[in-house]
Amino acid sequence: MKPDLVLKITLLVAAFASFVLSVTLYFQAEDGDLSGRLNGIYVGIWVPSILALGAFILSGDRRKKHE
């Protein structure tokens, strides 16, 4: 497999796993458990961060190839 494809798949799996973990943490928290809900929101913020990191890494690779 090409390294770019492996990186893309890894990033998408990590973002999806973060999303699933976030939803699980949020909805498994009890009604009065504000800490549990906030943990779910915090983990949910990881999803765009993981995807942005992947875009940053992949754009750097493309610039090097065109030079």
Secondary structure, 3 states (H helix, E strand, C coil): CCHHHHHHHHHHHHHHHHHHHHHHHHHHCCCCCHHHHHHHHHHHCHHHHHHHHHHHHHHHHHHHHHC
